[in-house]
Amino acid sequence: MRPRLLVVGAFPPPNRKIFGGIVTSCRTLLQSSLPQRADLDLLDSTQICNPPPNLFVRSLLAMRRFLQFIGRFESNRPDAVLLFVAVGASVVEKGAMAWYARIRGVPAMMFPRGGAIIDQCRNSRFARAWMRLCFRGARRILCQSETWQKFFVETMEFAGERTKVIQNWTATPALLRLGAEKVPSEQDTVRLLFVGWIERDKGVFELLEACRRSLGAPFTVDFVGDGTARNALGRRATELGLNEFVRFHGWLSETALEAMYKSADVFVLPSWEEGLPNAMIEAMAARIAVVVSNVGSIPDVITDGSSGLIVRPRDVESLTLALGKVVGNRSLRLNLGTAAALIADERFGVERAVQALMDQVEEICKPWKRSEN
């Protein structure tokens, strides 16, 4: 019999345009073999808007979701629970769900995705204490990389056997096929691509400044996404005289985004903090040279100068030098893109992640495991 799996994550209805890393991850899971291998009960926990509503509204929505979780749990008792965790209040909400499942004798797996969790816990003893309590309800902590696993073992003081690395799985077959078939551009203009939330902490203003300083070759910068800094970034592009080179596309459909990956030469994500960004893995699968900051789990994946270029966060000079290298050197772009595509194919395919996830479900559901502390 297939295991019953209650999954709390990003499953917005089709009429709601919700975007982000967890949305992409959850959508990719539903397009994999997972629905054929487990009976899935899906509970959507995405915010109703960005920026999020005020604390009172978010608290009411979280309370409603928790009651929905209890209703789903009790009406169709699952064999295991999978909880995707963002940051802040999401940790509290999913922690409460994990503790409820534990009290009711069902193992829960929590999958943290927000890089801010690591920074907050390292910088604040208080944050570390309450987050540790929230995560304690889970039988397993699923980690995007070795950096996350090390954090939960060393900083959060979890036993090593309670953590499991399951790599990001957004190197979809379609993107890998796109990368394998990609024909290097013969045009002189180099196309830079940013995909994600347009927020100050994504390094978008540093990106504009770096472009102003040093890109001697013809170039364009395509921003795919939206956020609270979108209008300010547009004004800054005007102030820097970059309107001719900068284009804003908003969030795109899956097909339109694949077209952007197909035409891009360099993917740039100079974030101040990250977990393991889906967009970076997607760009790698599409055989695009990546320029990314050394935050979160990114250094676990990218080797500077070999499979991408690593820059320091909030450092315009570092970003300027890296972009100057890759924009001015076609051979380097091609080599970095090829190396990145090989890594994406070997490590970040969705079926590999599905198998790892099902292995964990099987392990934690064994009767002798129920006595584990």
Helices and strands as residue ranges (DSSP letters): E 4-9, H 21-30, H 34-37, E 39-44, H 55-75, E 80-85, H 89-103, E 108-112, H 116-123, H 125-135, E 140-143, H 146-150, I 151-155, G 160-162, E 163-165, H 173-181, E 190-195, G 200-202, H 204-214, E 219-224, H 230-239, E 246-250, H 254-263, E 266-269, H 278-285, E 289-293, H 298-301, E 309-311, H 316-327, H 330-347, H 350-364, G 367-371
